[in-house]
Amino acid sequence: EGTSESVEELLKFDFEGESLEDYKCDGCGKKMDEMDGKRIVKRSSLVDAPRVLTLVIKRFSGGHFGKVSKPVTFDEELDLGPFV
């Protein structure tokens, strides 16, 4: 399965957000294609950085039933600034 991934790389991937194509605004009722080219992005973020962080890493490849066996590397300390 190749080289290892770091916790930072996995968090960047998870927090980058996803573009919503089929979106309807609850406020104005407009659909995505009626919003003058505006792009809607759904994104997660942390409110505060915890002292101790517990992660659940999804270890399954999309659309397949196989488990991802790449090792995940991590340092003793993690900068959560980009995710807050």
Accessible surface in RSA format (square Angstrom, percent):
REM  Atomic radii and reference values for relative SASA: ProtOr
REM  Chains: A
REM  Algorithm: Lee & Richards
REM  Probe-radius: 1.40
REM  Slices: 20
REM RES _ NUM      All-atoms   Total-Side   Main-Chain    Non-polar    All polar
REM                ABS   REL    ABS   REL    ABS   REL    ABS   REL    ABS   REL
RES GLU A   1   135.86  78.0  69.31  52.4  66.55 158.5  36.00  69.6  99.86  81.5
RES GLY A   2    68.47  84.4   0.00   N/A  68.47  84.4  39.27 107.8  29.21  65.4
RES THR A   3   114.92  81.7 104.27 105.7  10.65  25.4  87.01 116.9  27.91  42.2
RES SER A   4    46.98  39.7  27.49  36.7  19.50  44.9   6.58  14.0  40.40  56.6
RES GLU A   5    50.05  28.7  49.80  37.7   0.25   0.6   8.23  15.9  41.82  34.1
RES SER A   6    26.20  22.1  24.80  33.1   1.40   3.2  20.27  43.2   5.93   8.3
RES VAL A   7    11.67   7.7  11.67  10.6   0.01   0.0  11.67  10.1   0.00   0.0
RES GLU A   8    50.49  29.0  50.49  38.2   0.00   0.0  33.28  64.4  17.20  14.0
RES GLU A   9    91.72  52.7  85.01  64.3   6.71  16.0  35.44  68.6  56.28  45.9
RES LEU A  10    40.88  22.8  37.41  26.8   3.47   8.7  38.06  26.7   2.82   7.6
RES LEU A  11    17.76   9.9  17.65  12.6   0.11   0.3  17.76  12.5   0.00   0.0
RES LYS A  12   124.96  61.0 119.02  73.0   5.94  14.1  70.09  63.1  54.87  58.4
RES PHE A  13   150.02  75.1 140.89  87.3   9.14  23.8 143.92  87.3   6.10  17.5
RES ASP A  14    92.41  64.7  74.19  73.8  18.23  43.1  13.95  32.8  78.46  78.2
RES PHE A  15    31.75  15.9  26.79  16.6   4.96  12.9  26.88  16.3   4.87  13.9
RES GLU A  16   103.68  59.5  83.63  63.3  20.05  47.7  35.20  68.1  68.49  55.9
RES GLY A  17    25.28  31.2   0.00   N/A  25.28  31.2   7.33  20.1  17.95  40.2
RES GLU A  18    97.28  55.8  91.51  69.2   5.76  13.7  34.81  67.3  62.47  51.0
RES SER A  19    45.61  38.5  24.54  32.7  21.07  48.5  20.09  42.8  25.52  35.8
RES LEU A  20    47.88  26.7  45.75  32.7   2.13   5.3  47.49  33.3   0.39   1.1
RES GLU A  21   133.57  76.7 117.12  88.6  16.46  39.2  60.21 116.5  73.37  59.9
RES ASP A  22   142.53  99.8 110.60 110.1  31.93  75.5  38.69  91.1 103.84 103.6
RES TYR A  23    70.91  33.1  65.74  37.4   5.18  13.5  36.29  27.3  34.62  42.7
RES LYS A  24   123.14  60.1 109.87  67.4  13.27  31.6  53.98  48.6  69.16  73.7
RES CYS A  25    31.05  23.5  29.95  33.4   1.10   2.6   0.25   0.6  30.80  33.2
RES ASP A  26   149.90 105.0 114.85 114.3  35.05  82.9  42.53 100.1 107.37 107.1
RES GLY A  27    76.40  94.2   0.00   N/A  76.40  94.2  40.14 110.1  36.26  81.2
RES CYS A  28    81.10  61.3  44.59  49.7  36.52  85.8  42.87 108.6  38.23  41.2
RES GLY A  29    35.95  44.3   0.00   N/A  35.95  44.3  21.22  58.2  14.74  33.0
RES LYS A  30    91.90  44.8  90.86  55.8   1.04   2.5  48.90  44.0  43.00  45.8
RES LYS A  31   110.37  53.8 110.37  67.7   0.00   0.0  55.73  50.2  54.64  58.2
RES MET A  32    33.26  17.2  28.60  18.9   4.66  11.1  28.60  24.3   4.66   6.2
RES ASP A  33   128.92  90.3  87.52  87.1  41.40  97.9  51.50 121.2  77.43  77.2
RES GLU A  34    98.31  56.4  81.22  61.4  17.09  40.7  38.76  75.0  59.55  48.6
RES MET A  35    19.75  10.2  16.11  10.7   3.64   8.7  13.93  11.8   5.82   7.7
RES ASP A  36   130.84  91.7  92.64  92.2  38.20  90.3  39.52  93.0  91.32  91.1
RES GLY A  37    81.84 100.9   0.00   N/A  81.84 100.9  43.66 119.8  38.18  85.5
RES LYS A  38   136.46  66.6 127.51  78.2   8.95  21.3  77.35  69.6  59.10  63.0
RES ARG A  39   169.67  71.2 142.96  72.9  26.72  63.6  56.71  77.5 112.96  68.5
RES ILE A  40    43.35  24.7  41.77  31.1   1.59   3.8  43.35  31.2   0.00   0.0
RES VAL A  41    48.51  31.9  20.24  18.3  28.26  68.1  20.24  17.6  28.26  76.7
RES LYS A  42   123.41  60.2 114.94  70.5   8.47  20.2  71.44  64.3  51.97  55.4
RES ARG A  43   151.89  63.8 116.14  59.2  35.75  85.1  42.23  57.7 109.66  66.5
RES SER A  44    70.78  59.8  60.47  80.7  10.31  23.8  26.53  56.5  44.25  62.0
RES SER A  45    80.78  68.3  54.87  73.2  25.91  59.7  21.12  45.0  59.66  83.6
RES LEU A  46    48.71  27.1  43.47  31.1   5.24  13.2  45.11  31.7   3.61   9.7
RES VAL A  47   133.94  88.1 113.83 103.1  20.11  48.5 119.41 103.8  14.53  39.4
RES ASP A  48   109.72  76.9  98.11  97.7  11.61  27.4  31.53  74.2  78.19  78.0
RES ALA A  49    59.49  54.7  32.63  50.4  26.86  61.1  32.63  45.9  26.86  71.2
RES PRO A  50    59.46  43.3  37.33  34.0  22.13  80.4  48.09  39.7  11.37  70.6
RES ARG A  51   237.76  99.8 194.44  99.1  43.32 103.1  89.89 122.8 147.87  89.6
RES VAL A  52   121.45  79.9 102.36  92.7  19.08  46.0 105.44  91.6  16.01  43.4
RES LEU A  53    63.31  35.3  34.12  24.4  29.19  73.4  34.64  24.3  28.67  77.1
RES THR A  54   118.38  84.2  92.10  93.4  26.28  62.6  68.36  91.8  50.02  75.6
RES LEU A  55    68.51  38.2  40.83  29.2  27.68  69.6  42.11  29.6  26.40  71.0
RES VAL A  56   140.45  92.4 110.70 100.2  29.75  71.7 114.10  99.1  26.35  71.5
RES ILE A  57    61.33  34.9  41.89  31.2  19.44  46.9  45.14  32.5  16.20  44.0
RES LYS A  58   178.23  86.9 152.19  93.4  26.04  62.0 109.60  98.6  68.63  73.1
RES ARG A  59    51.86  21.8  50.71  25.9   1.15   2.7  24.45  33.4  27.41  16.6
RES PHE A  60   138.95  69.5 119.61  74.1  19.35  50.3 119.61  72.5  19.35  55.4
RES SER A  61    46.16  39.0  37.26  49.7   8.89  20.5  36.43  77.6   9.73  13.6
RES GLY A  62    71.90  88.7   0.00   N/A  71.90  88.7  45.09 123.8  26.80  60.0
RES GLY A  63    86.33 106.5   0.00   N/A  86.33 106.5  43.87 120.4  42.46  95.1
RES HIS A  64   129.27  70.7 114.32  79.5  14.95  38.2  87.33  90.0  41.94  48.8
RES PHE A  65   208.77 104.4 179.38 111.1  29.39  76.5 183.47 111.2  25.30  72.4
RES GLY A  66    40.81  50.3   0.00   N/A  40.81  50.3  36.84 101.1   3.97   8.9
RES LYS A  67   144.22  70.4 120.86  74.2  23.37  55.6  64.84  58.4  79.38  84.6
RES VAL A  68    30.92  20.3  29.62  26.8   1.30   3.1  30.24  26.3   0.68   1.8
RES SER A  69    82.25  69.5  57.69  77.0  24.55  56.6  45.89  97.7  36.35  50.9
RES LYS A  70    50.51  24.6  49.83  30.6   0.68   1.6  11.74  10.6  38.77  41.3
RES PRO A  71    81.04  59.1  71.32  65.0   9.72  35.3  81.04  66.9   0.00   0.0
RES VAL A  72    34.90  23.0  13.63  12.3  21.28  51.3  13.63  11.8  21.28  57.7
RES THR A  73    66.63  47.4  62.34  63.2   4.29  10.2  55.72  74.8  10.91  16.5
RES PHE A  74   154.24  77.2 126.61  78.4  27.63  71.9 130.25  79.0  23.99  68.7
RES ASP A  75   103.29  72.4  88.47  88.1  14.82  35.0  20.77  48.9  82.52  82.3
RES GLU A  76   180.08 103.4 137.79 104.2  42.30 100.7  58.94 114.0 121.14  98.9
RES GLU A  77   151.33  86.9 136.57 103.3  14.76  35.1  54.52 105.5  96.81  79.0
RES LEU A  78    54.18  30.2  26.97  19.3  27.21  68.4  28.99  20.4  25.19  67.8
RES ASP A  79   106.96  74.9  90.34  89.9  16.62  39.3  44.67 105.1  62.28  62.1
RES LEU A  80    13.95   7.8  10.00   7.2   3.96   9.9  10.00   7.0   3.96  10.6
RES GLY A  81    47.80  58.9   0.00   N/A  47.80  58.9  31.78  87.2  16.03  35.9
RES PRO A  82    98.16  71.5  55.63  50.7  42.52 154.6  69.11  57.1  29.04 180.5
RES PHE A  83    12.35   6.2   8.41   5.2   3.94  10.3  12.35   7.5   0.00   0.0
RES VAL A  84    86.98  57.2  41.86  37.9  45.13 108.7  53.15  46.2  33.83  91.8
END  Absolute sums over single chains surface
CHAIN  1 A     7413.1       5586.3       1826.7       4029.9       3383.2
END  Absolute sums over all chains
TOTAL          7413.1       5586.3       1826.7       4029.9       3383.2
